[in-house]
Amino acid sequence: MKGFDGKVAVITGAGSGIGRALAVDLAGRGARLALSDIDPDGVVETAALCKTIGAQAIPYVLDVSDRNAVYANAEEVLGAFSEVNLVINNAGVALTARIEEMSWDDFEWVLNIDFWGVAYGTKAFLPHLIASGEGHIVNLSSVFGLIGTPTQSAYNAAKFAVRGFTEALRQEMRIAGHPVGVSCVHPGGIKTDIARNMRGLSAVDHKKVTAAFDRYAWTTAQRAAKVILRGVERNSARILVGADAYGYDLTPRLLGGRYQDLNAFVARLGSVQAAKRGLQL
Ligand SMILES: NC(=O)c1ccc[n+]([C@@H]2O[C@H](COP(=O)([O-])OP(=O)(O)OC[C@H]3O[C@@H](n4cnc5c(N)ncnc54)[C@H](O)[C@@H]3O)[C@@H](O)[C@H]2O)c1
C-alpha cells in the first residue's frame, strides 16, 4: 500500500497504546478511521484526537472475542465508509502465570482475545479487503510469537498462532492473486498499558512488574506506529518493532531449540533476583 490518504483503516484495540498511536498517525496521513475497542471511553477519546487533526473517525464499542459482534461490526463499517482498505487486528491482553497454576478462565481469556479476535477480524473483513482492489491486513503478534518464555505460555500460544495464521494468509493471497498485502508484527517492549491490564499476578507483584515494564519497555507507542506503517507501505511480511525485537528474532535462529536452555537459565537468574526483592515470578 503506497500511502494512506483517503484510505479506510479499521483498528481494533484503538482505545490505548499502539492502537491509539496508529490511529493518530494514520489520521495525520489523511486516512479515514473505523476505530473499535472494548473500552468505550478510550475509543471515544482516540476518535476525538483523530478528529482534531481533521480526520473522519468513527468509534465503535467491540469485544473482538465475540465472533458475531466482529461480523456485525464489519457490516456496520462497510455501511458507514463503503469500503475498507486496511485492517489492523491490534486488540490484545497479557497474562503472567505458570502452566501448573494457570486457571482455564485466564487461559481462555487470552486465547479468545489474542488469537480468536485476530482470526475473526481477519475473516470478517477479508472479502471487503479483496473487493477494495487495494487492501492490507496487519496482525499483531509479539516477540513472544518468536520464542517461548516461562510464565507466558498462554500469550505464547496465542501469538505463535497469530504468526502461523498470518504467514499462511499472506501466501494464500499471493497464490490467489488477490490485491491484499499481509504483515505480521512482532513488537518488543512498547511503553503502553499492556502490563497494567495484565492478569495473573498478586496486586503487589503486579505493581512491581508494571513498574519494571515501564522502566524496560524502551520503544514508545508512537515509534511503534511509525515502524508498523512503514512496514505496510513496504508490504513487509514480518515487522519487528524495537531493537530488542531483533534480538528475540535472532536468538532462536542462532541457537535453534537450545535457546530454551539459555532462556530458562536467564529466567532462573531473574527469579532469584526477583525473590530477593520479594517478587514471586
Ligand atoms: N506493549 C508491548 O510491549 C507489546 C509487545 C508485543 C506485542 N504487543 C501487542 O500489541 C497489541 C496492542 O497492545 P498495547 O501494548 O497497545 O496494549 P494496551 O493495553 O495499551 O492496548 C490494548 C487495547 O486492547 C483493548 N482490548 C482488550 N481486550 C479487548 C477486547 N476483548 N476487544 C477489544 N479490545 C480489547 C484494550 O481496551 C486496550 O485499549 C496487543 O495485541 C499486544 O499483545 C504489545
The ligand as a MOL file (V3000), in Angstrom:
LIG
                    3D

  0  0  0     0  0            999 V3000
M  V30 BEGIN CTAB
M  V30 COUNTS 44 48 0 0 0
M  V30 BEGIN ATOM
M  V30 1 N 3.2300 -3.2370 24.6600 0
M  V30 2 C 4.0570 -4.2310 24.3490 0
M  V30 3 O 5.1910 -4.3230 24.8850 0
M  V30 4 C 3.6580 -5.2570 23.3190 0
M  V30 5 C 4.6360 -6.1690 22.8990 0
M  V30 6 C 4.2850 -7.1390 21.9600 0
M  V30 7 C 3.0010 -7.1710 21.4420 0
M  V30 8 N 2.0770 -6.2780 21.8590 0 CHG=1
M  V30 9 C 0.7140 -6.3710 21.3000 0
M  V30 10 O 0.3020 -5.1100 20.8130 0
M  V30 11 C -1.1280 -5.0440 20.8440 0
M  V30 12 C -1.5530 -3.7270 21.4710 0
M  V30 13 O -1.2080 -3.7390 22.8460 0
M  V30 14 P -0.7570 -2.4230 23.6510 0
M  V30 15 O 0.6270 -2.6490 24.0890 0
M  V30 16 O -1.0820 -1.2010 22.8930 0 CHG=-1
M  V30 17 O -1.6720 -2.5850 24.9700 0
M  V30 18 P -2.7890 -1.6540 25.6040 0
M  V30 19 O -3.2600 -2.3990 26.8180 0
M  V30 20 O -2.2860 -0.2710 25.7940 0
M  V30 21 O -3.9320 -1.6370 24.4840 0
M  V30 22 C -4.7050 -2.7820 24.1910 0
M  V30 23 C -6.1280 -2.3330 23.8510 0
M  V30 24 O -6.8980 -3.5150 23.5560 0
M  V30 25 C -8.1780 -3.3380 24.1370 0
M  V30 26 N -8.8390 -4.6180 24.3740 0
M  V30 27 C -8.5920 -5.5250 25.3660 0
M  V30 28 N -9.4570 -6.5460 25.2700 0
M  V30 29 C -10.2540 -6.2900 24.1980 0
M  V30 30 C -11.3300 -6.9830 23.5890 0
M  V30 31 N -11.7960 -8.1540 24.0830 0
M  V30 32 N -11.9110 -6.4440 22.4930 0
M  V30 33 C -11.4830 -5.2530 22.0120 0
M  V30 34 N -10.4770 -4.5440 22.5520 0
M  V30 35 C -9.8720 -5.0660 23.6320 0
M  V30 36 C -7.8980 -2.5970 25.4470 0
M  V30 37 O -9.0800 -1.9740 25.9570 0
M  V30 38 C -6.8290 -1.6120 25.0060 0
M  V30 39 O -7.3890 -0.4100 24.5600 0
M  V30 40 C -1.5910 -6.2980 21.6080 0
M  V30 41 O -2.0160 -7.2740 20.6870 0
M  V30 42 C -0.3420 -6.7530 22.3210 0
M  V30 43 O -0.3590 -8.1360 22.6030 0
M  V30 44 C 2.3640 -5.3120 22.7880 0
M  V30 END ATOM
M  V30 BEGIN BOND
M  V30 1 1 1 2
M  V30 2 2 2 3
M  V30 3 1 2 4
M  V30 4 1 4 5
M  V30 5 2 4 44
M  V30 6 2 5 6
M  V30 7 1 6 7
M  V30 8 2 7 8
M  V30 9 1 8 9
M  V30 10 1 8 44
M  V30 11 1 9 10
M  V30 12 1 9 42
M  V30 13 1 10 11
M  V30 14 1 11 12
M  V30 15 1 11 40
M  V30 16 1 12 13
M  V30 17 1 13 14
M  V30 18 2 14 15
M  V30 19 1 14 16
M  V30 20 1 14 17
M  V30 21 1 17 18
M  V30 22 2 18 19
M  V30 23 1 18 20
M  V30 24 1 18 21
M  V30 25 1 21 22
M  V30 26 1 22 23
M  V30 27 1 23 24
M  V30 28 1 23 38
M  V30 29 1 24 25
M  V30 30 1 25 26
M  V30 31 1 25 36
M  V30 32 1 26 27
M  V30 33 1 26 35
M  V30 34 2 27 28
M  V30 35 1 28 29
M  V30 36 1 29 30
M  V30 37 2 29 35
M  V30 38 1 30 31
M  V30 39 2 30 32
M  V30 40 1 32 33
M  V30 41 2 33 34
M  V30 42 1 34 35
M  V30 43 1 36 37
M  V30 44 1 36 38
M  V30 45 1 38 39
M  V30 46 1 40 41
M  V30 47 1 40 42
M  V30 48 1 42 43
M  V30 END BOND
M  V30 END CTAB
M  END
